[in-house]
Amino acid sequence: MQFDEMGNSAGKVLFLLPGTACDYQTNFATVLDRLAEKYHLVCVNYDGFDGSDLIFPDMITVTEKIERYIQDNYGGRIDGAIGSSLGSSFVGQLIQRQNVHLDHGIFGSPDLDQSGKFSAWLQSKLVVPLLTSFTKSEKKKAKTREKLKGIFEMNDETADKFMACFGKFDPESIKNEYYTDLLTWLDYDIHVEHTKVHFIYANKMGEKYLKRYKKYFRDPEIREFDMQHEQWLLGEEEYTLPVLKAIDEFMETPV
């Protein structure tokens, strides 16, 4: 595990937790400097995505390592954490398990999918090859680039950055991350005193996700944005600036 601390040493402590098959350097590349101006950032790379020879084990084992870091370095309490996509599952677990305390849990347009073992196995068999197979030929790479651009409205440069990220990690780590995320469930109606839950809702994902956010957490603060999944992290200021403003407002909300 890698925990890199940077930014404003006098600012509130904010953990950054990247999404599927990503390190924080890629996932938060477009906003890292701006967040660092105001916050003391703790940027996390999980086992298997941290440059080591380790393989990602499972979501709960990694959650426990994040908890230990917070306990050892911050007395068990931090101001906030932002989870990008799958990283939001870690935010949810940190809140639900209550081994550490977050004042603010910020969920970056996650899907929060959950399933049983067979369904998780089947989905991982179908999806993980799509995230890694393009590395085998330029033709597949070009097709994957066009898919990313179409689905997430990325430009060529951003699509290439994400493909480079997927391509540099062990497929076994990606498979374990994807599979165990589906098996790591959240309870319904989670409520922890003095913790405020905030969602960045990308409405182009669909209303079922909005309903899901309200099912898992009691009275979450939800900010709706007319964008695709995590589009605010792709470098387009029309999406990035409003979400950064919302994050500042989230972090100032009384708990």
Secondary structure, DSSP 4 states (H G I P E B T S, - for coil): -EEEEEE-TTSPEEEEE--TT--HHHHTTTTHHHHHHHSEEEEEE-TTSSSSS-----HHHHHHHHHHHHHHHHTTEEEEEEEETTHHHHHHHHHHH-SSEEEEEEEES-------HHHHHHHHHHHHHHHHGGGG-HHHHHHHHHHHHHHH---HHHHHHHHHHHHTS-HHHHHHHHHHHHH----SSB--TT-EEEEEEEGGG-HHHHHHHHHHBSS-EEEEESSSTTGGGTT-HHHHHHHHHHHHHHHHS--
